[in-house]
Amino acid sequence: MGKSGIHYAKLAESERLQRVYVLLADGGWYGTREIMFAAEVCAVNTVIAELRANGYEIVTRCVGRGRYEYQMVFKGQRSLF
């Protein structure tokens, strides 16, 4: 259970989270639809929230009207840009 009392899946126990983690692990930007199809998940925003609850830093940017992209940020990566 997270700090807020909300239950979330653990990465080690969830194939769904693992598929999204593998996709985002290259540090690239991925859109919602791209994540849905590549990782075979439906609620991308929920998966992103669960990965964050597992301790991963994922940033979001709006790339158009209601279109979002996500990027996993690793320690020290921000200093490169």
N, C-alpha and C positions, 0 to 999 in steps of 0.2 A: 504494500500500500504506500502511496506517495505521501509527501508531507501534508498535502491538502486533504488527505483521507480518501482520495480517489484511487481506485484500483487501476493498475496498468500492467501490461504484459512485460515480462523480463526477456531481454534479448536472447539469453541462453536457452530459453524454453519456447520461443516463438519463431516458427519458420517464416511467418508473415513479416515480422520485424527484421529477421535475418535477410530476407530477399531485398528489402528496401535498404538496409545497411550496406549490403554488398554493392548495390547500385550507386549509392551516394559516397561510398568509401574512396572513390577516385578524386573527390574534391571538386567535381564539376557541378554546374547548375543543371537542374532537371525540373521540368514543368510537371504540373499535376497530372495531366493526361499521360505524359511519358512514363511517370512513375506507376500510374495505374496499370498500363499495359505491360511494361517491362517487368514489374514485380508482382503482377497479378493480385493487386489489392484494390479495394473500393474507396474507403474513407482515408484518403491521403493525409488530410489534416490531423486525423486521429493517430495515424501511424507516426507522423512527425512529432506529435505531442508525447507519444509513448517513448520514442527514441530520446527525446529531451529528458523525460523522466528517468531514463536509464543513464543519464549523465552525458549524453552527446550534445555538442553545440551545433545547432542547425539554424542557419539564417534564412530569411525569407525576403524575396523582393517581388514587387508588383511589376509585371512586364506588359501590362495593358489592362483594359477594362475587365476586371474580374479574373485575370490570369496571373498565376503566381509561379515562381520558381523557388527551389530549395537547394541549399548547398550545405554540406557537412564541413565544419571548420575544425581543423586539428590544431593542437597546441603549437603556437609559434607561426601558424599560417598567416594570421592577420598582419603580422609585421612584414610580410613579403610584399604587400600591396600598398 
